[in-house]
Amino acid sequence: MNNNNNHDNTVDIINNNTQRSQQFAAQQNLANQTTLITQGFCGVNNNIEKAILA
C-alpha cells in the first residue's frame, strides 16, 4: 500500500513538473511573439517617420 502511494506521488510530481514546463514554454512563446510584434511596429513607425521626413 505504501509502495503504491509513493508511486502515485512520484507520478503526480512528474505530471506537475510537466504542466509547469508546458506553462512556462507557453508564456515564453507569448513573450517572444509580443516582442516580435513590438519590434514590427517599431520598424513600421520608423519607416513612416522616414517617409514623412523625406
C-alpha distance matrix in Angstrom:
0.0 3.8 5.4 5.2 6.3 8.8 9.9 10.6 12.5 14.4 15.5 16.6 18.5 20.1 21.1 22.5 24.5 25.8 26.9 28.6 30.3 31.6 32.8 34.5 36.1 37.4 38.8 40.5 41.9 43.3 44.8 46.4 47.9 49.2 50.9 52.5 53.8 55.2 56.8 58.2 59.9 61.3 62.8 64.3 65.7 67.2 68.9 70.2 71.6 73.3 74.8 76.1 77.6 79.2
3.8 0.0 3.8 5.4 5.0 6.3 8.7 9.8 10.6 12.4 14.3 15.2 16.5 18.5 19.9 20.9 22.6 24.3 25.6 26.8 28.5 30.2 31.3 32.8 34.5 36.0 37.2 38.7 40.4 41.9 43.1 44.7 46.4 47.7 49.1 50.9 52.3 53.6 55.1 56.7 58.3 59.5 61.2 62.8 64.1 65.4 67.3 68.7 69.9 71.6 73.3 74.6 75.8 77.5
5.4 3.8 0.0 3.8 5.4 5.2 6.3 8.7 9.9 10.7 12.5 14.3 15.4 16.7 18.5 19.9 21.2 22.7 24.4 25.8 27.0 28.7 30.2 31.6 33.0 34.7 36.2 37.4 38.9 40.7 42.0 43.3 45.0 46.6 47.9 49.4 51.0 52.4 53.8 55.3 57.1 58.3 59.8 61.5 62.9 64.1 65.9 67.5 68.8 70.3 71.9 73.4 74.6 76.1
5.2 5.4 3.8 0.0 3.8 5.4 5.0 6.2 8.6 9.9 10.6 12.3 14.3 15.4 16.4 18.2 20.0 21.0 22.4 24.2 25.6 26.9 28.4 30.1 31.4 32.8 34.5 35.9 37.2 38.8 40.4 41.8 43.2 44.8 46.4 47.8 49.2 50.8 52.3 53.6 55.4 56.8 58.2 59.7 61.2 62.6 64.3 65.7 67.2 68.7 70.2 71.7 73.1 74.6
6.3 5.0 5.4 3.8 0.0 3.8 5.4 5.1 6.2 8.6 9.9 10.5 12.3 14.3 15.2 16.3 18.3 19.8 20.9 22.4 24.2 25.6 26.7 28.3 30.1 31.3 32.7 34.3 35.9 37.2 38.6 40.3 41.8 43.1 44.7 46.4 47.7 49.0 50.7 52.1 53.7 55.1 56.7 58.2 59.5 61.0 62.8 64.1 65.4 67.1 68.7 70.0 71.4 73.0
8.8 6.3 5.2 5.4 3.8 0.0 3.8 5.4 5.1 6.2 8.7 9.8 10.5 12.3 14.2 15.2 16.5 18.3 19.9 20.9 22.4 24.3 25.5 26.8 28.5 30.1 31.4 32.7 34.4 36.0 37.2 38.7 40.5 41.8 43.1 44.8 46.4 47.6 49.1 50.7 52.4 53.6 55.1 56.8 58.1 59.4 61.3 62.8 64.0 65.6 67.3 68.6 69.9 71.5
9.9 8.7 6.3 5.0 5.4 3.8 0.0 3.8 5.4 5.1 6.2 8.6 9.9 10.6 12.3 14.1 15.4 16.5 18.3 19.9 21.0 22.5 24.2 25.6 26.9 28.5 30.2 31.4 32.8 34.6 36.0 37.3 38.9 40.5 41.9 43.3 44.9 46.4 47.8 49.2 51.1 52.3 53.7 55.3 56.9 58.1 59.8 61.4 62.8 64.2 65.8 67.3 68.7 70.1
10.6 9.8 8.7 6.2 5.1 5.4 3.8 0.0 3.8 5.4 5.1 6.1 8.6 9.9 10.5 12.1 14.2 15.2 16.3 18.2 19.8 20.9 22.2 24.1 25.6 26.8 28.4 30.0 31.3 32.8 34.3 35.9 37.2 38.7 40.4 41.8 43.2 44.7 46.3 47.6 49.3 50.8 52.2 53.7 55.1 56.6 58.3 59.7 61.1 62.7 64.2 65.6 67.1 68.6
12.5 10.6 9.9 8.6 6.2 5.1 5.4 3.8 0.0 3.8 5.4 5.0 6.2 8.6 9.8 10.3 12.2 14.1 15.2 16.3 18.2 19.8 20.8 22.2 24.1 25.5 26.7 28.2 29.9 31.3 32.6 34.3 35.9 37.1 38.6 40.4 41.8 43.0 44.6 46.2 47.8 49.0 50.7 52.3 53.5 54.9 56.8 58.2 59.4 61.1 62.7 64.0 65.3 67.0
14.4 12.4 10.7 9.9 8.6 6.2 5.1 5.4 3.8 0.0 3.8 5.4 5.1 6.2 8.6 9.8 10.6 12.2 14.2 15.2 16.4 18.3 19.8 20.9 22.4 24.2 25.6 26.7 28.4 30.2 31.3 32.6 34.5 36.0 37.2 38.8 40.5 41.8 43.1 44.7 46.5 47.7 49.1 50.9 52.3 53.5 55.3 56.9 58.1 59.6 61.3 62.7 64.0 65.5
15.5 14.3 12.5 10.6 9.9 8.7 6.2 5.1 5.4 3.8 0.0 3.8 5.4 5.1 6.1 8.4 9.8 10.4 12.2 14.1 15.2 16.4 18.1 19.8 20.9 22.4 24.2 25.5 26.7 28.5 30.0 31.3 32.7 34.4 35.9 37.3 38.8 40.4 41.8 43.1 44.9 46.3 47.7 49.2 50.8 52.1 53.8 55.3 56.7 58.2 59.7 61.2 62.6 64.1
16.6 15.2 14.3 12.3 10.5 9.8 8.6 6.1 5.0 5.4 3.8 0.0 3.8 5.5 5.1 6.0 8.5 9.8 10.5 12.1 14.1 15.2 16.2 18.1 19.8 20.9 22.3 24.0 25.5 26.8 28.3 30.0 31.4 32.7 34.4 36.0 37.2 38.7 40.3 41.7 43.3 44.7 46.3 47.8 49.1 50.6 52.4 53.7 55.1 56.8 58.3 59.6 61.0 62.6
18.5 16.5 15.4 14.3 12.3 10.5 9.9 8.6 6.2 5.1 5.4 3.8 0.0 3.8 5.5 5.0 6.1 8.5 9.8 10.4 12.1 14.1 15.1 16.2 18.1 19.8 20.9 22.2 24.0 25.6 26.6 28.2 30.0 31.3 32.6 34.4 35.9 37.1 38.6 40.2 41.9 43.0 44.6 46.4 47.6 48.9 50.8 52.3 53.5 55.1 56.8 58.1 59.3 61.0
20.1 18.5 16.7 15.4 14.3 12.3 10.6 9.9 8.6 6.2 5.1 5.5 3.8 0.0 3.8 5.4 5.1 6.1 8.6 9.8 10.4 12.2 14.1 15.2 16.3 18.2 19.9 20.8 22.3 24.2 25.5 26.7 28.4 30.1 31.3 32.7 34.5 35.9 37.1 38.6 40.6 41.8 43.1 44.8 46.4 47.5 49.2 50.9 52.2 53.6 55.3 56.8 58.1 59.5
21.1 19.9 18.5 16.4 15.2 14.2 12.3 10.5 9.8 8.6 6.1 5.1 5.5 3.8 0.0 3.8 5.5 5.0 6.2 8.6 9.8 10.5 12.1 14.1 15.2 16.4 18.2 19.8 20.9 22.5 24.2 25.5 26.8 28.5 30.1 31.4 32.8 34.5 36.0 37.2 39.0 40.5 41.8 43.3 44.9 46.3 47.9 49.3 50.8 52.4 53.8 55.3 56.8 58.2
22.5 20.9 19.9 18.2 16.3 15.2 14.1 12.1 10.3 9.8 8.4 6.0 5.0 5.4 3.8 0.0 3.8 5.4 5.1 6.2 8.6 9.9 10.4 12.2 14.1 15.3 16.4 18.2 19.8 21.0 22.4 24.1 25.6 26.8 28.4 30.2 31.5 32.8 34.4 35.9 37.5 38.8 40.5 42.0 43.2 44.7 46.6 47.9 49.2 50.9 52.5 53.7 55.1 56.8
24.5 22.6 21.2 20.0 18.3 16.5 15.4 14.2 12.2 10.6 9.8 8.5 6.1 5.1 5.5 3.8 0.0 3.8 5.4 5.0 6.1 8.5 9.7 10.4 12.1 14.1 15.2 16.2 18.1 19.8 20.8 22.2 24.1 25.5 26.7 28.4 30.0 31.2 32.6 34.3 36.0 37.1 38.6 40.4 41.7 42.9 44.8 46.4 47.6 49.1 50.8 52.2 53.4 55.0
25.8 24.3 22.7 21.0 19.8 18.3 16.5 15.2 14.1 12.2 10.4 9.8 8.5 6.1 5.0 5.4 3.8 0.0 3.8 5.4 5.1 6.1 8.5 9.8 10.5 12.2 14.2 15.2 16.3 18.3 19.8 20.9 22.4 24.2 25.6 26.8 28.5 30.1 31.4 32.7 34.7 36.0 37.2 38.9 40.5 41.8 43.4 44.9 46.4 47.8 49.4 50.9 52.3 53.6
26.9 25.6 24.4 22.4 20.9 19.9 18.3 16.3 15.2 14.2 12.2 10.5 9.8 8.6 6.2 5.1 5.4 3.8 0.0 3.8 5.4 5.1 6.0 8.5 9.8 10.4 12.2 14.0 15.1 16.4 18.2 19.8 20.9 22.4 24.2 25.6 26.8 28.4 30.1 31.3 32.9 34.5 36.0 37.3 38.8 40.4 42.0 43.3 44.8 46.5 47.9 49.3 50.8 52.3
28.6 26.8 25.8 24.2 22.4 20.9 19.9 18.2 16.3 15.2 14.1 12.1 10.4 9.8 8.6 6.2 5.0 5.4 3.8 0.0 3.8 5.5 5.0 6.0 8.5 9.8 10.4 12.1 14.0 15.2 16.3 18.1 19.8 20.9 22.3 24.2 25.6 26.7 28.4 30.0 31.5 32.7 34.4 36.0 37.2 38.6 40.5 41.9 43.1 44.8 46.5 47.7 49.0 50.7
30.3 28.5 27.0 25.6 24.2 22.4 21.0 19.8 18.2 16.4 15.2 14.1 12.1 10.4 9.8 8.6 6.1 5.1 5.4 3.8 0.0 3.8 5.4 5.1 6.1 8.6 9.9 10.4 12.1 14.2 15.2 16.3 18.2 19.8 20.9 22.4 24.2 25.5 26.7 28.3 30.3 31.4 32.7 34.5 36.0 37.1 38.9 40.5 41.8 43.2 44.9 46.4 47.6 49.1
31.6 30.2 28.7 26.9 25.6 24.3 22.5 20.9 19.8 18.3 16.4 15.2 14.1 12.2 10.5 9.9 8.5 6.1 5.1 5.5 3.8 0.0 3.8 5.4 5.0 6.1 8.6 9.8 10.4 12.3 14.2 15.2 16.4 18.3 19.9 21.0 22.4 24.2 25.6 26.7 28.6 30.2 31.4 32.9 34.5 35.9 37.4 38.9 40.5 42.0 43.4 44.9 46.4 47.8
32.8 31.3 30.2 28.4 26.7 25.5 24.2 22.2 20.8 19.8 18.1 16.2 15.1 14.1 12.1 10.4 9.7 8.5 6.0 5.0 5.4 3.8 0.0 3.8 5.4 5.1 6.2 8.6 9.8 10.6 12.3 14.2 15.3 16.5 18.4 20.0 21.1 22.5 24.3 25.6 27.1 28.6 30.2 31.6 32.9 34.5 36.2 37.5 38.9 40.6 42.1 43.4 44.9 46.5
34.5 32.8 31.6 30.1 28.3 26.8 25.6 24.1 22.2 20.9 19.8 18.1 16.2 15.2 14.1 12.2 10.4 9.8 8.5 6.0 5.1 5.4 3.8 0.0 3.8 5.4 5.1 6.0 8.5 9.8 10.4 12.2 14.1 15.2 16.4 18.3 19.9 20.9 22.4 24.1 25.7 26.8 28.5 30.2 31.4 32.7 34.6 36.1 37.2 38.8 40.6 41.9 43.1 44.8
36.1 34.5 33.0 31.4 30.1 28.5 26.9 25.6 24.1 22.4 20.9 19.8 18.1 16.3 15.2 14.1 12.1 10.5 9.8 8.5 6.1 5.0 5.4 3.8 0.0 3.8 5.5 5.1 6.0 8.6 9.8 10.4 12.2 14.1 15.2 16.4 18.2 19.8 20.9 22.3 24.4 25.6 26.8 28.5 30.1 31.3 32.9 34.6 36.0 37.3 38.9 40.5 41.8 43.2
37.4 36.0 34.7 32.8 31.3 30.1 28.5 26.8 25.5 24.2 22.4 20.9 19.8 18.2 16.4 15.3 14.1 12.2 10.4 9.8 8.6 6.1 5.1 5.4 3.8 0.0 3.8 5.4 5.0 6.2 8.6 9.8 10.5 12.2 14.2 15.3 16.4 18.3 19.9 20.9 22.6 24.3 25.6 26.9 28.5 30.1 31.6 32.9 34.6 36.1 37.5 38.9 40.5 41.9
38.8 37.2 36.2 34.5 32.7 31.4 30.2 28.4 26.7 25.6 24.2 22.3 20.9 19.9 18.2 16.4 15.2 14.2 12.2 10.4 9.9 8.6 6.2 5.1 5.5 3.8 0.0 3.8 5.4 5.1 6.1 8.6 9.8 10.5 12.3 14.3 15.3 16.4 18.3 19.8 21.1 22.5 24.3 25.7 26.9 28.4 30.3 31.5 32.8 34.6 36.1 37.3 38.8 40.5
40.5 38.7 37.4 35.9 34.3 32.7 31.4 30.0 28.2 26.7 25.5 24.0 22.2 20.8 19.8 18.2 16.2 15.2 14.0 12.1 10.4 9.8 8.6 6.0 5.1 5.4 3.8 0.0 3.8 5.4 5.0 6.1 8.6 9.8 10.5 12.3 14.2 15.2 16.4 18.2 20.0 21.0 22.5 24.3 25.6 26.8 28.7 30.3 31.4 32.9 34.7 36.1 37.3 38.8
41.9 40.4 38.9 37.2 35.9 34.4 32.8 31.3 29.9 28.4 26.7 25.5 24.0 22.3 20.9 19.8 18.1 16.3 15.1 14.0 12.1 10.4 9.8 8.5 6.0 5.0 5.4 3.8 0.0 3.8 5.4 5.1 6.2 8.6 9.9 10.6 12.3 14.2 15.3 16.4 18.5 19.9 21.0 22.6 24.3 25.6 27.1 28.7 30.2 31.6 33.0 34.7 36.1 37.4
43.3 41.9 40.7 38.8 37.2 36.0 34.6 32.8 31.3 30.2 28.5 26.8 25.6 24.2 22.5 21.0 19.8 18.3 16.4 15.2 14.2 12.3 10.6 9.8 8.6 6.2 5.1 5.4 3.8 0.0 3.8 5.4 5.1 6.1 8.6 9.9 10.5 12.2 14.1 15.1 16.5 18.3 19.8 21.0 22.4 24.1 25.7 26.9 28.5 30.2 31.5 32.9 34.5 36.0
44.8 43.1 42.0 40.4 38.6 37.2 36.0 34.3 32.6 31.3 30.0 28.3 26.6 25.5 24.2 22.4 20.8 19.8 18.2 16.3 15.2 14.2 12.3 10.4 9.8 8.6 6.1 5.0 5.4 3.8 0.0 3.8 5.5 5.1 6.2 8.7 9.9 10.5 12.2 14.1 15.4 16.5 18.3 20.0 21.0 22.4 24.4 25.7 26.8 28.6 30.3 31.5 32.8 34.5
46.4 44.7 43.3 41.8 40.3 38.7 37.3 35.9 34.3 32.6 31.3 30.0 28.2 26.7 25.5 24.1 22.2 20.9 19.8 18.1 16.3 15.2 14.2 12.2 10.4 9.8 8.6 6.1 5.1 5.4 3.8 0.0 3.8 5.4 5.1 6.2 8.7 9.9 10.5 12.2 14.4 15.3 16.4 18.4 19.9 20.9 22.6 24.4 25.7 27.0 28.7 30.3 31.5 32.8
47.9 46.4 45.0 43.2 41.8 40.5 38.9 37.2 35.9 34.5 32.7 31.4 30.0 28.4 26.8 25.6 24.1 22.4 20.9 19.8 18.2 16.4 15.3 14.1 12.2 10.5 9.8 8.6 6.2 5.1 5.5 3.8 0.0 3.8 5.4 5.1 6.2 8.6 9.8 10.4 12.4 14.2 15.2 16.5 18.3 19.8 21.1 22.6 24.3 25.7 27.0 28.6 30.2 31.5
49.2 47.7 46.6 44.8 43.1 41.8 40.5 38.7 37.1 36.0 34.4 32.7 31.3 30.1 28.5 26.8 25.5 24.2 22.4 20.9 19.8 18.3 16.5 15.2 14.1 12.2 10.5 9.8 8.6 6.1 5.1 5.4 3.8 0.0 3.8 5.5 5.1 6.1 8.5 9.7 10.6 12.3 14.2 15.3 16.4 18.2 20.0 21.0 22.4 24.3 25.7 26.9 28.5 30.1
50.9 49.1 47.9 46.4 44.7 43.1 41.9 40.4 38.6 37.2 35.9 34.4 32.6 31.3 30.1 28.4 26.7 25.6 24.2 22.3 20.9 19.9 18.4 16.4 15.2 14.2 12.3 10.5 9.9 8.6 6.2 5.1 5.4 3.8 0.0 3.8 5.5 5.1 6.1 8.5 9.9 10.5 12.2 14.2 15.3 16.3 18.4 19.9 20.9 22.5 24.3 25.7 26.8 28.4
52.5 50.9 49.4 47.8 46.4 44.8 43.3 41.8 40.4 38.8 37.3 36.0 34.4 32.7 31.4 30.2 28.4 26.8 25.6 24.2 22.4 21.0 20.0 18.3 16.4 15.3 14.3 12.3 10.6 9.9 8.7 6.2 5.1 5.5 3.8 0.0 3.8 5.4 5.1 6.0 8.7 9.8 10.4 12.3 14.2 15.1 16.5 18.4 19.9 21.0 22.6 24.3 25.6 26.8
53.8 52.3 51.0 49.2 47.7 46.4 44.9 43.2 41.8 40.5 38.8 37.2 35.9 34.5 32.8 31.5 30.0 28.5 26.8 25.6 24.2 22.4 21.1 19.9 18.2 16.4 15.3 14.2 12.3 10.5 9.9 8.7 6.2 5.1 5.5 3.8 0.0 3.8 5.5 4.9 6.3 8.7 9.8 10.5 12.3 14.1 15.4 16.5 18.3 20.0 21.1 22.6 24.3 25.7
55.2 53.6 52.4 50.8 49.0 47.6 46.4 44.7 43.0 41.8 40.4 38.7 37.1 35.9 34.5 32.8 31.2 30.1 28.4 26.7 25.5 24.2 22.5 20.9 19.8 18.3 16.4 15.2 14.2 12.2 10.5 9.9 8.6 6.1 5.1 5.4 3.8 0.0 3.8 5.3 5.2 6.3 8.7 9.9 10.5 12.2 14.3 15.3 16.4 18.4 20.0 21.0 22.4 24.2
56.8 55.1 53.8 52.3 50.7 49.1 47.8 46.3 44.6 43.1 41.8 40.3 38.6 37.1 36.0 34.4 32.6 31.4 30.1 28.4 26.7 25.6 24.3 22.4 20.9 19.9 18.3 16.4 15.3 14.1 12.2 10.5 9.8 8.5 6.1 5.1 5.5 3.8 0.0 3.8 5.5 5.0 6.2 8.7 9.8 10.4 12.4 14.3 15.2 16.5 18.4 20.0 21.0 22.4
58.2 56.7 55.3 53.6 52.1 50.7 49.2 47.6 46.2 44.7 43.1 41.7 40.2 38.6 37.2 35.9 34.3 32.7 31.3 30.0 28.3 26.7 25.6 24.1 22.3 20.9 19.8 18.2 16.4 15.1 14.1 12.2 10.4 9.7 8.5 6.0 4.9 5.3 3.8 0.0 3.8 5.4 5.1 6.3 8.6 9.8 10.7 12.4 14.3 15.4 16.7 18.5 20.0 21.1
59.9 58.3 57.1 55.4 53.7 52.4 51.1 49.3 47.8 46.5 44.9 43.3 41.9 40.6 39.0 37.5 36.0 34.7 32.9 31.5 30.3 28.6 27.1 25.7 24.4 22.6 21.1 20.0 18.5 16.5 15.4 14.4 12.4 10.6 9.9 8.7 6.3 5.2 5.5 3.8 0.0 3.8 5.3 5.0 6.0 8.4 9.8 10.4 12.1 14.1 15.2 16.3 18.1 19.7
61.3 59.5 58.3 56.8 55.1 53.6 52.3 50.8 49.0 47.7 46.3 44.7 43.0 41.8 40.5 38.8 37.1 36.0 34.5 32.7 31.4 30.2 28.6 26.8 25.6 24.3 22.5 21.0 19.9 18.3 16.5 15.3 14.2 12.3 10.5 9.8 8.7 6.3 5.0 5.4 3.8 0.0 3.8 5.5 5.1 6.0 8.6 9.8 10.4 12.2 14.2 15.3 16.3 18.1
62.8 61.2 59.8 58.2 56.7 55.1 53.7 52.2 50.7 49.1 47.7 46.3 44.6 43.1 41.8 40.5 38.6 37.2 36.0 34.4 32.7 31.4 30.2 28.5 26.8 25.6 24.3 22.5 21.0 19.8 18.3 16.4 15.2 14.2 12.2 10.4 9.8 8.7 6.2 5.1 5.3 3.8 0.0 3.8 5.5 5.1 6.3 8.7 9.9 10.6 12.4 14.3 15.4 16.4
64.3 62.8 61.5 59.7 58.2 56.8 55.3 53.7 52.3 50.9 49.2 47.8 46.4 44.8 43.3 42.0 40.4 38.9 37.3 36.0 34.5 32.9 31.6 30.2 28.5 26.9 25.7 24.3 22.6 21.0 20.0 18.4 16.5 15.3 14.2 12.3 10.5 9.9 8.7 6.3 5.0 5.5 3.8 0.0 3.8 5.4 5.2 6.2 8.7 9.9 10.6 12.4 14.3 15.3
65.7 64.1 62.9 61.2 59.5 58.1 56.9 55.1 53.5 52.3 50.8 49.1 47.6 46.4 44.9 43.2 41.7 40.5 38.8 37.2 36.0 34.5 32.9 31.4 30.1 28.5 26.9 25.6 24.3 22.4 21.0 19.9 18.3 16.4 15.3 14.2 12.3 10.5 9.8 8.6 6.0 5.1 5.5 3.8 0.0 3.8 5.4 5.0 6.1 8.6 9.8 10.5 12.2 14.1
67.2 65.4 64.1 62.6 61.0 59.4 58.1 56.6 54.9 53.5 52.1 50.6 48.9 47.5 46.3 44.7 42.9 41.8 40.4 38.6 37.1 35.9 34.5 32.7 31.3 30.1 28.4 26.8 25.6 24.1 22.4 20.9 19.8 18.2 16.3 15.1 14.1 12.2 10.4 9.8 8.4 6.0 5.1 5.4 3.8 0.0 3.8 5.5 5.2 6.3 8.7 10.0 10.6 12.2
68.9 67.3 65.9 64.3 62.8 61.3 59.8 58.3 56.8 55.3 53.8 52.4 50.8 49.2 47.9 46.6 44.8 43.4 42.0 40.5 38.9 37.4 36.2 34.6 32.9 31.6 30.3 28.7 27.1 25.7 24.4 22.6 21.1 20.0 18.4 16.5 15.4 14.3 12.4 10.7 9.8 8.6 6.3 5.2 5.4 3.8 0.0 3.8 5.4 5.0 6.2 8.6 9.9 10.4
70.2 68.7 67.5 65.7 64.1 62.8 61.4 59.7 58.2 56.9 55.3 53.7 52.3 50.9 49.3 47.9 46.4 44.9 43.3 41.9 40.5 38.9 37.5 36.1 34.6 32.9 31.5 30.3 28.7 26.9 25.7 24.4 22.6 21.0 19.9 18.4 16.5 15.3 14.3 12.4 10.4 9.8 8.7 6.2 5.0 5.5 3.8 0.0 3.8 5.4 5.0 6.2 8.6 9.8
71.6 69.9 68.8 67.2 65.4 64.0 62.8 61.1 59.4 58.1 56.7 55.1 53.5 52.2 50.8 49.2 47.6 46.4 44.8 43.1 41.8 40.5 38.9 37.2 36.0 34.6 32.8 31.4 30.2 28.5 26.8 25.7 24.3 22.4 20.9 19.9 18.3 16.4 15.2 14.3 12.1 10.4 9.9 8.7 6.1 5.2 5.4 3.8 0.0 3.8 5.4 5.1 6.1 8.4
73.3 71.6 70.3 68.7 67.1 65.6 64.2 62.7 61.1 59.6 58.2 56.8 55.1 53.6 52.4 50.9 49.1 47.8 46.5 44.8 43.2 42.0 40.6 38.8 37.3 36.1 34.6 32.9 31.6 30.2 28.6 27.0 25.7 24.3 22.5 21.0 20.0 18.4 16.5 15.4 14.1 12.2 10.6 9.9 8.6 6.3 5.0 5.4 3.8 0.0 3.8 5.5 5.1 6.0
74.8 73.3 71.9 70.2 68.7 67.3 65.8 64.2 62.7 61.3 59.7 58.3 56.8 55.3 53.8 52.5 50.8 49.4 47.9 46.5 44.9 43.4 42.1 40.6 38.9 37.5 36.1 34.7 33.0 31.5 30.3 28.7 27.0 25.7 24.3 22.6 21.1 20.0 18.4 16.7 15.2 14.2 12.4 10.6 9.8 8.7 6.2 5.0 5.4 3.8 0.0 3.8 5.5 5.1
76.1 74.6 73.4 71.7 70.0 68.6 67.3 65.6 64.0 62.7 61.2 59.6 58.1 56.8 55.3 53.7 52.2 50.9 49.3 47.7 46.4 44.9 43.4 41.9 40.5 38.9 37.3 36.1 34.7 32.9 31.5 30.3 28.6 26.9 25.7 24.3 22.6 21.0 20.0 18.5 16.3 15.3 14.3 12.4 10.5 10.0 8.6 6.2 5.1 5.5 3.8 0.0 3.8 5.4
77.6 75.8 74.6 73.1 71.4 69.9 68.7 67.1 65.3 64.0 62.6 61.0 59.3 58.1 56.8 55.1 53.4 52.3 50.8 49.0 47.6 46.4 44.9 43.1 41.8 40.5 38.8 37.3 36.1 34.5 32.8 31.5 30.2 28.5 26.8 25.6 24.3 22.4 21.0 20.0 18.1 16.3 15.4 14.3 12.2 10.6 9.9 8.6 6.1 5.1 5.5 3.8 0.0 3.8
79.2 77.5 76.1 74.6 73.0 71.5 70.1 68.6 67.0 65.5 64.1 62.6 61.0 59.5 58.2 56.8 55.0 53.6 52.3 50.7 49.1 47.8 46.5 44.8 43.2 41.9 40.5 38.8 37.4 36.0 34.5 32.8 31.5 30.1 28.4 26.8 25.7 24.2 22.4 21.1 19.7 18.1 16.4 15.3 14.1 12.2 10.4 9.8 8.4 6.0 5.1 5.4 3.8 0.0
